[in-house]
Amino acid sequence: MFIKKSMTHNFNMGCRRMSDKKRNNQWAIVKRVMSDLRHYQKWIVLTILLSGVTVVLTLLVPILIGKAIDFIEGAGNVNFHGITKLLMIIGGSVLITSLAQWIMNITNNRIAYEVIEDIRNRAMVHIQKLPLSYLDKQTTGDIVSRMISDADQFADGLLLGFTQLFTGVLTIAGTLLFMFRIHVGITIVVIIMTPLSMFAAGFIAKKTYALFRRQAQIRAAQTAMINETISHQKVVQAFGHEQQVMTEFDELNAELSDAACKATFYSSLTNPCTRFINALVYAVVGMYGAMSAMSGTISVGQLSCFLSYANQYTKPFNEISGVITELQNALACAERIYSLIDTEQEIPEQPEAVVMKKADGALAFDDISFSYSPERPLISHCSIDVKPGQRVAIVGPTGCGKTTLINLIMRFYDVQSGAVRVDGTDIRNVTRESLRSNIGMILQETWLKSCSVKENIRMGKPDATDEEVIAAAKSAHAHSFIKRLPQGYDTVISEKSGAVSQGQRQLLCIARLMLALPPMLILDEATSSIDTRTEMKIQSAFLQMMKGRTSFIVAHRLSTIREADLILVMKEGQIVEQGSHKALLEQDGFYASLYHNQFS
């Protein structure tokens, strides 16, 4: 019995701690949103002023209508002059109210969408500074969903909050003030019944936040899955995986539907619950007011005015409860956006980091160690000394660490111990931008922007002339196929465009490098998608380009690296052999085994 009570107590304490954590998290997000809104104080003040004008004029109309009713004392005893004057004032008030609401809506739109624009800009800038280790672990669809879908949901909730929250709060305060002036007793009855509505709204709001948060997470997973499938539809169809994809999509779709339905169900309870309570308030006010009118405490016109105020007083509670529901969704989405922005950036530049000028090209790995995860060591105590202008080939079986060495040279990752030095300087002591501007790289994976061929090549040297672009394309043997495109160098291509083949994409990437011609080069399977005849031409162009430049060549085809000055042979993250092609064959070691296996 004692154990059972203890377990129940621990469970309740755990639930309470989780609840407190969620509540604190919500408040932290609210404070973050309020901090972002500080830049728009002038617009917020304008919104509050316009809300005040709208509320005052809206509350003035029932008083005018009540006076108009009191001008009708009986048959043949009507003050038409007074009624006409009041109707003109009512018409003017309604016109000014409509104008104030229109300007307020414009102002609220501006605040909401400028806040989202600012958050998206910050997120995009932050993504450029995130370590590759984070981007490698996150799905592209999830990041896209945070920046597009979640930002839109946040904007909608923020806009609704600005539009209805200020007006609702001011309406409640103003209505109470006007009602107290008419009849204190009836106003106290209204105030006593108000907490019922607020209790119902608050109870439902607590439930909906977790549901909207789950909905946002599933929506992100679905976006990631759709992005993955569409990007690799050829592979899906080639392996007949369509049914499995549909099954996976149906499961995610069903989960999203379930989460959305539950979130919508609980959020939709708010309005009818508060409306029911508000109807009770209206009925009580009507009965109590009618008895007061019969006893002569208030006039019929004042009763009419009071009933109108009772209705206006309860209406904002319905709107605010709806706003709270939307804000729960908005806060859940904001949490996902802020968690992206708060992700730890790559290791910042050293305060004393210098800008590297044109490098000579000397590179050394000084007893470096590196691993992507602590439990799986990769490179351990590796040392290399590369002289300026040397051509260095890196070979070895798949997964031995060839591309990792390239990542360390480019400082996409930092070593855990030791140092990578360029011209004797630790690359952690120079700015990343200046380091990478001294290194040109071509990967197996080609990347082209959605722009013209000319602009894609010019990415390596934005200020290059058309003549320089054409010369680089000719050196890369891309000029002939570019001229056959519909608009030549002005043809617009994209990442998935069918206008150019995979091999032609790689030629464009090579042309991009040949235009920039930095002092150091990295060629990671740069000709993997090119036919043998074109590859021979490209290799001769590469030899010309590599003269006087320190070059690193990663290749599986060992025939392409025979002329390298230094060949680094890697196995399981370690450099097991190094030397020239001839010297390594004479050693009859691991390299010789790889070479003979490839050409046997």
N, C-alpha and C positions, 0 to 999 in steps of 0.2 A: 504494500500500500504506500509505504514511504517512497519507494523507488518510482512508483507511478506518479505520485504528486510531484516528486523532484523533476521527472521528465516533462511533465505538463508545465511546471514553473519555468524550466529552461527553454521550452518551446515558445512559451508566451514572451519571455524576455528576448529571445532571438527575433521573434516577429516584431516586438516593439522597437528593437534596435534597427531592424531593416526599415520599419516605417519612419523612424526618426532620420535615418540616413537619406531616404527618398525625399522627406520633407526639407531637409537641409540642402539637398541637391537642387530641389526646385527653387528654393530661395536664392541659392547661389546663381542660378541661371537668370532669375528675375533681376537680381542686382547687376548681372552682366549686361542684360538688355537695357536696363536703365542707364548704365554707364555709356553704352553706345548711343543712347538718345541725347546725351548731354550736348552733342555737337549741333543739335537741332532745337535748341531752347527757344529761339525766336519764333519758329514755326509752331512749337508746342504752346507757347504763350498765346499766339494768334488763335490756335484751335480752342483754347480754354475761353478766350474772350468771345469768340463766335458762338461757342456752346452757351455761354452766359446770356448772350443776346437772344439766342433761339429759345432758351428756357424761359427767360423773363417774358418775352412776347407771347410764348405759348401759354404761360400761366395767366397772362393778362386777359386773354380772350374769354375764359369762363366767367371772370368778374364782369366783363362788358356784357356778355350774354345774360348773366343773372340780373344786371341792372335793366337790360332791355325787357326782360320778363316782368320785372317790377313796374315798368312803365305801362304795362297792360293791366289796368286795375279792374276792368270789366267791360261789358258791352257798351259801346259808345263813349267809353272813357279811356282812350288810348293816346299817349303822347307821341304822335308820329314824328314830330320834329326831333325829339330826343332820341327816338329809335333810329332815325335816319343818320343822325350824327354819330351814334355808336356803331352803326353798320359800316360807315366810312372809316372809322378808326380801326374796326376789326379787319376790314379789307386791307388797309395799310399795314397792319401788324402781320397779317398772313403773308403779304408780299415781301416785307423785310425779312421775315423768318425764312421763307423759301430761298431768298438771295443769300442769307447768312449760311444756311445749310449747304447750298451749292459751293460757296467759297470754302467752307469747312471740309467738304468732301475732297476738293482739289488739294487743299493743304495736307489732309491726312494721307492721301495717295502719295504726295511728294515725300512726306516723312517716311512712310512704310517702304517705298521702293528705293529711296536713296539709302536707307539703312541696309536693305538687302544688297544693293549695289556695292556698298562699302564692305559688307561682310564677305560677299563673293570675291571681291578684289583681294581682301586680306587672305582668304582661303587659297586663292590662286597663287599669290605671292609666296605664301607659306609652303605650298606644294613644291615650288621651285627650290626650296631650301630644305626639304625633307630628305633624310638619308635614304639611299636606295634600299637599305634593309627593310624599311617600313613599306615602301612601295612594292617590294617583292612579296611581302606577306599579305597585302591588301588586294582585293579584287578591284579591277578598274570600275566595274559597274557600281560597287558600293560607294566609291569616292564620287563618281558622277551623280549618283542618287542623292548624296549629301549636298552637293553644290547646286543641283537643279531642283529636284522634287522637294527635298526637305526645305530648301530656301524659299520655294514658292509657298509651301504650306505655312511656313513661319511668317511670310509677308501677309498672307490672307488673315491669319490670326491677329497680327499686329494692326492691320488696317481696320479689322472689325472692332478691335479694342479701342482704338482711337476714335472711331466713328460713334460708338455707342456708350463706351465707358464714361467719358467725361460728361456727355449729355445726360446719361442716366443718373449719375451721382448728383449733378447740379439740379436735375428735375426733382429728385427725392427731397433734397434740402430745401429747394424753393417751394415745393408743394406743401411741406410741413409748415413753413413760415406763413404761407397764405392761409392754410387751414386753421392755424392757431389764432389768426386775426378774426376768423369768422366764428369759430365755436371751439373752445378748449376741450370740452368733454368728449365730443365726437373724435377729435384729433387724438386724444389719449387712447381711445378704443382702437383706432387704426394702428397706433404705435405698438400697443400691447400684442396685436396679432401679427405684426411684421416678422418677428424672429422665426415663426413657423416656416415662412417662405425661404428665409436665409438658411435655416437648418437643412431643409430639403436640398437646396442648391449646393451647399457645402458638402453634404454627404455624397452626393452623386459625383461631384468634381474630383474627390479623392479617388474614386474608383476608376474614373475615365482616364486619368493621366497614365497609369500603367498600361492600360489597353491601347492608348494611342501610341505609346512608346513601342510596344510590341508590334503594332501595325507598321510603324516606320522602319523597324528592323527587318521585318519580313519583306516589305516593299523593296528595300535595298538589296536583299538577297535575290529577289526575283529580277530586279534590274540587272544585277551582275550575271545571273544565269542567261537572261535574254541576250545581253551583250556578248557573252562568251559564245553562245550558240550561233548568232548571226555572223560573228567574226570568223568562225571556223566551220561554216555550213558545209563546205566542200568535204572536210574530214568526216563530218557527221553523216553525210550522204554516202561517202565512199565506203564507210564501214557499216552501213545499214543501221545506224544508231538512232534513226528518227523516232522509233517507238519508245526507246528508253528516255530520249529527251522529252517527249510528250508526257511520259509518266512522271518524270521529275518536275516538269512544269505544272502538271495537273496538281501534284502534291503541294507545291509552293502556292499555286493559285488558290487551292482549297484552304490552306493555312491563312493566306491573306484575306480571303473572303470571310473566314470564321472570325479572325481578329477584327476586321472592319465592321462586321455585323454586330459583334459584342460591343465594340466601342461606340458604334452608332446607336445601338439599343439603349445603353446606359446614358449616353449623352441626350438621347431623345426623351428620356424620362423627365429631364429637368423642366422643360417647358410645360407639359401638362400638369405636373405636380404643383409648380408655382402658380399656374393659372387657376387650378382648383382652389388653392388657398386664397388667391387674390379675389376669386368669385365670392368666397365666404366673407372676406373683408368688405366687399362691395354690398353684399346682402345685409350684413350687420349695420353698415353705415346707413343704408337705405331705410332700414326699420327704425333705427335710433333717430335718424334725421326726421323721418315722417312724424314720429311722436313729438319731437321738439317743435316741428312746424305747427302741429295741432295745438300744442300748448302755448304757441306764440313766441317761443324763444328765438326762432329764426324765421325769416320770410321764405316764401316759395322760391323766389329767385335765388336766395342764398343757399337753399337746399339743393337746387339745380346746380349751382356753382360748386357746392361741396361734393355732390355725387361725381361731377366731372373731375374734380381734384382727386377724389378717391380712386377713380379709374386711372388718372394720369400718375398717381403715386405708385400704384401697383404695377403699372406697365413696365417701368424701368427694371423692376426686379426680374421680370420675364426676360427682358433684353440682356441684363447683366448676367443672368444665369446662362443664357446662350453664349454670351461672350466668354464666360469662364470656361465653358466646354471647349470652345474654339481655342482659347488660350492654352488649355491643357495639351491640345494637339500641337499648337505652335511651340510651346516650351519643350515638348518631346523632340520635335524636329530641331529646335535651336540647340538642344543638348548635343545632338549628333554633329551639327555644324561646328559648334565650339570645341567638341572633343577632337575634331580634325585640326582646327586652328591651334589647339593647345598641345598637339603632338610634338614631342621634343624634336627640335631641328638637328641637322647634322652638326658635327662639332664646329663651333664658330671659329672664324679666323683668329689667329693669335694677334694680340694688340700690336705687337711689333712686326707683323707680317709685312713683307716688302713686295713690290710689284716686280716680277721677273721681266727683264728686258729680253732681247733675242738671245736664246740659249745657245751655248756652244754644242751641247748634245751629250756631254759626259753624264752617265747615269750609273748609280751604284745601289745595290741592295746590301745594306750593312747589318748582317745578322738578324734578319727580320723573321717574325713569327706572326701568323694570322690564322684565324678560323672564323667561319660564319656563326658557329654556335660552340660554346665551351665544351660540350660533350663530344664534339666531332672535330678533333685537331686536323688541320689541313697542311699548312706550310709551317715548318719549324726550323729556326736558325739557318735561314737561307742567305747566302752571300753571292753577289755577282758584281763584276766590275766591267762596265761597257765604256769604251773610249769614244770620243766624238767621231761621227761619220761611219761607225761600224754598222754592218747589217747583221742583226741578231735574229736567228730563227728559234722558235720555241716549239718543241714537238713532244709527243707523248700520247698515251691512250686517253680515251674520253674520261673526263672527271679527274684528271691528275693535277689540275690547278693552272692550266695555261691561261685561261681567261681571267682567273683570279689575279695573276701577276699583272695583266693589263689593267684590271680594275684598281690595283694598288698604285700603278704608275700614274693613272689619270686621277688618282685620289677620289675615286667613287667610294672607296672604303679606306680607312686608316689602319695601319699596322698596329698590332697590340704591343709589340716590342721591336727594338731595333729602329732603323730609319731607312727611308728611300731618299736618296740624294740626287739632285740634278745640278751639275757643275759645282759639286761639293756642298750645296745648301740643302738642308732638310726641307722637303717639299711642304711640310707642315708650317714652315716659317715664311712661305710665300703665299700670295693670294691664289685661290683656286682659279679665278678667271684668267690671271696672267699665266699660270701654269698650263692650263688647257689651251690657251691661245698659241702656245709654243708646240703643241702636239696635234697632229692631224690623225684622224682615226677612221677606218672603214671596217664595218662589222659584217657578219653574215646577214644579220637582220637589216634590211633596207628600210629607210624611213623617208618619205616624201611628204611635203606639205601640200595642202589643197591650194595650189597656185600654179603659175605658169612654169614651164620647163626652165626658162631663163632665171626666174626668181629662185627656183630650187637649187640651181647650180651656184647662183650668186650668194647663197646662204654662207658659203665659206669666205666670201669677201664682198660685203654689201656695196662697197663703192667701186666695184669692178666695172669696166666699160663693156659694151656689147662685144667688141673685138676680143677682149680678154676672155669672155665667157665662151665665145666660139672657138678660140684657140685651145682652151681647156677641154672642151667637148671633143675636138679633133684629136687631142693627145690621148683621151680616154676611148677613142674609136666609137664615140656616140653621135658624132655629127651627122653621119649618113642616115641613121634611123630617125633622128630628130627632124631632119629636113623632109622626111616622108610623112610626118604628122600633119594633121589638117591645117594648123596655123604655125607649123614649124616651132621655133623657140617660144612663141607666144601661146602655144597650146596649153590649156589648163588641165592639169592632172591631179589626182588625189591618191590617198593611201590605197584605196581599193579600186582605183580606176582600171578599166580593161584596155585603156589606150596603149599601155606599155606593158611588156612582159616582165617577169621577175628578173631575168638577165639584163634587160634594158634598164630596169630600176637600179641595178647594181652599177651599171656603166655610168648612170647619172650621179650616183654617190661618189664614184671614182673621179668623175669630172669635177665635182664639188671640191674634192681634196686637191686635185691638180691645180685648181684655180687659187687655192689658199697657199699651198706650198709652205707649211711651217718648217722650222728647223728639225723637228722630230716627227717620225711617222710610225703609226701602228696599223698593220694590215692583218685583221683577224679573219682568215678564210675569205679574203676580199674578192676572189674570183670563183667562189664555189658555185655560182649560178650561171656561169658563162661557158659557152661552148669552147672546145679545145683550140680551134683555129683562132678565135678572138682572144682566148687566154694567152696564146703565144705572143700576140701583138701587144696585149696589155702588159705582159711580163717585161717586154723590151722597153715599154714606156715607163714601167716601174723602175727598171734598172737605171734609166736616164734620170728619173725623178729622185732616186735615192742617193745619187752621187753627192757626197759632202753632207748628207743628212743621216743622223742616227735613226735606224729603222728597226722595228720589231715586227717579225713576220710569224704569225701563228698559222700552221698548215698541217693538214692530215696527209696531203699528197707530198711525199718526201722528195719527189722529183723537182718540185718548185723551189726548194731551198738548198740545192747543192752548192750554189755560189755564195752562200752566206759566209761572212767572216767568222761568226761564232754561232754554234748550234747548242742550245740548252736542251738537254733531254730530261724530261720530268716523269716521275713515277710516284704516285700516291703523295703528291704535294711536295716532294723533294726533288732537287736537281741531282740526278744520279751520275750524269756524265755531261761534259762540255768540251767543245773543241770544234775543229773544222770537219767537214764531211769526210774528207780522206782520213784524217786522224782517227775519227770515231769508228770508221770501218776497220781500220787496222787494229783498234782495241778489241774488236770482235765481242762487244758487250751488248747491252740492251738496245742501243741504237742500231747496231748491225743486225740484230734479230728483227727489229721492226722493219728495217729497210729490205732485208732479204725476204721476209714474209710478204711484203707488199709487191715485190717484183718476181717472186718465184713462180 
